[in-house]
Structures are given as C-alpha cells and as structure tokens.
Amino acid sequence: MNNQSDWRPAGIIPDFDQLAAKANKLPHRTLHQARDKALTLVMLSTAVRVGEAAALNWDDWDRATDTATVVTLKQKGRPRRRIVPLTLPGTVDALLSYEAKLTTKKGTLPTAMFPTIRSKSARRLRTRAMYDIIQQTLGIHPHVTRHSRTYHLVESGMRLDEVQQITGHANLGNLSGYLHASTASVLAKVVKADRRR
C-alpha cells in the first residue's frame, strides 16, 4: 500500500482523481482525439463496462440531468437499465465538442454515440477498438476505469446499494472487495470512540 490511509491495492487500482486529471488533459482538436477523450471521460464518469459503452446511443444521454441510460443484456436476453452520471468535470464538455465534430464529419448525428469514424457507415465502434483507445489514453486496461470509479465512490462515503445502482453489479456481495479499511483508519475510529466515554 502507498500509505496507511490508502487502502486500494497498491499498483493495481490507480487513483481516480489522477486518471480523471489525465483524461481531462487529453487533446481534442481532431475528431479522433475528441472521440477518444469523450469515450475515456464517459467510462470514468459512469463506471460502465466496455460493451455497455459500445452500446450507448446519443438518445441515451439526458442533457437536462447529465445522465445516460445504460442497457445491459442479462441472462435470457432480458435487458436491464440503469441511470449513470455524466457528472465528472469535463465529461459533458468533451461530449459536446465530440458531437459537434462528429456531426460536421458525418452530416447528421449517427444513432451510436461511438461509431466508427473512417467508415461512411454508422457502425458502432467495436469493443476491441475501445480497449485500444483506453489503453492509449490512460495506459490501463479499460475495466480498471470501472474499478477505480467504484473505489472512488466507496471512498467518498456512498452506501453500497447506491454504488450498486451506478455500477450495475448484480449483487452487493460483488462489491465486498471494495470495503477494505486501513489499519490506521480503523485504529483512529476506535480511539475516537474511546474518547467519547
């Protein structure tokens, strides 16, 4: 561990604030750069899986509330919907910049939020391409963005059932790995409790 108050597994889960700062510094002059920055910030803000990001449509974005509706196909083909925040600073601005560039390039806005750019068709960007983009922009596996955001939400004091609503984990037990506490923080709470006596 990096220090006694940092309970994230050392070297495994990068600090969320550092990832967000890095994503916000990404260039966005070209359409490709704007798409890569928007995708990176959307994945960080929402904790979506790569397949969920690939399935996002522009209509899924509720601009009034800065949220997106994510649809996940579960067992037996029943879709499961959840509302995720696009509130990480810079995310909405990146989406607006990307949207303007994409509309200029394609003539009209395609249905898919992240379509292929070089092709005249409006095919969705493949998940493999998204993996490559996150690897290039942040230097990490895309699923690490999900872990980092989940740790960030837990560290900020959100209840597990609230985190579950955002991340789409099937059950609360899947989130138990995020409930580590450092020895220092536990001891500090015991000392604080004993001083109340």
N, C-alpha and C positions, 0 to 999 in steps of 0.2 A: 504494500500500500504506500501511496505517496506520502501521506502524513496521517496522524491519528484520527483526524476528523473526516478524512476521505475514505469512505467505505466501498467505493466502486472497485471491482477487481483491477489491480494495477496492470497496466499495459493491455487490458482487454477492452474496456469501455472508455473511450475518450470523453473528456469534459464537454458537456453540451454547449456551454457558452463559448468555448473555443471553436467548436465546429460551426456554430451559428455566425460567429465573427468572420471565420474563414469563408463561409458561404456568401455572406454579405459583401465581401471584398472581391468576389468573382467579377470578371469583366462581363459586359452585356452589350457591346457595340454591335456585334453581328447577330443574326437570327439564331445561329447555332449557340453562341455564347448566352444569349437571352434565354433560350430554351433550357440550357444546362443549368443556369443559375436558378430559374424558376423551378425546375424539377428538384434540384437539391434543396431549396428552401421549403418546397411543399413537403418533401419527405421528412425533413427535420421538424417542421411545424406540426405535422399530422401524425407521425409515427406509423404511417401506412407501410404495408408490405409492397415490394416492387410490383407484383401482379395487380395490386389494388391501384397503384399509381398509374399503371399502364391502362387500366380500365376507366380512369377518370374522363369525364366529358366536361366541356365548358358549361353545360347546363347544370352540372352538379355543384357549381360554385354559387352560393347565395351571397351576392355582393352586399346586401343590406346587413348581414350579420358576420361577414367574413368567415364563413364556414363552408365546408364541402360535404356532400353526402357520398360516402364510400359504400359500395356494394361489394360484398364478399359472397362468393358462392360456397355454400356449406354442403354437407352431406345430403344426398338425394336431390341435389340441384335446387334447393330452396335458398333464395337469396336472403342475405342478412344485411340490413342497412344500419349505418351509424353516422352520426354527425361528428365531424372533426374540425378543430380550429385551424384557421389560416392566420393566426394572430402573431406569430413570430415576427418581430420587426423586420421589414424589408420584403416579406413574402408577397403581400398584395402589390406593392410597387413593382416587384420583379414579374409578377403575373401580368400586370397591366402593360409593362414595357414589352414583354414577350408577345402578348396578344396583339398589340399594335404592329409589331414587326411581322408576325405570322399572317395577319390579315392583309398587310401590304404585299407580302410574297405570294400568298395563295389566292388573293382576290376576295375571298369570303372566309369566314372563320369555319374551320372544319369542326365536326362533331367532337372528335377526340381532342382532349386537352394537350396530349403529347403525341402528335402524328409524326410520321417520317417527314423530313423536310426536303430532301433532294427529289423525291418522287412526286409526280403530279397527282398521284392518288392521295387519298386521305387515310391511308392505312395507319393503324396505331404503331407507335414505336414499340419494338419488341423488348421484352424484359431483359434479354441479353445486352441490348444496346444501353438500357437504363443502368444495368450493373456497371458497364464500362464507364458511363458518364459519372456515376458517383465515385467510382474508383479513381477517375482522373481528377475530379473536382475536390474531393475530400481525402483521397488516399486511403479509403477504408472500404470494407465490404458494405453494400447497401443496408443489410439487416442491422448493422451496427448503429445506423441512424435511429432505428426503432428502439434499440436497447438504450442508447444514450438519452433519447427523449423520455423514455419510460423512467429511467433513473432520475432524470431531472424533475419529472412530475412528482415522483415519490419523495425526493429530497425537498421539494417545495411544500410538502405537507398535505398533498391531496390524499384523500382516502382511496383505498384500493378499488372500491367499487366505482369511484369516479374515474380513476385511471383506466379501469377495465372498459368503461364506456368509450373512451377515446381510442384506446389501442386495439379493441376488439378481441382481446383474449377470451377464449371460450369459458374459462372459469377462473375464479380468484386464486386457486392453487397454482396456476401458471405464473402468477405474479409473486409468489413467495420468495423467489430468488432475489427479488429487488428489496427485500426487507431486512437487509443486514444492518447492523448497528456497530459502530466502532466502540472499542472498549472505553475510550476516553469519553465519548458521549454518554454511554451507559453510566459510568462512574460519576460524571458530572450531575446526572439526574438523581442518582442515589444521594449524593452529598446535598443537593438542593432539597430533596425530600426530607433528609435528616435534619436540616436546619430549620424546617418548619415546626419541629417538635418543641 
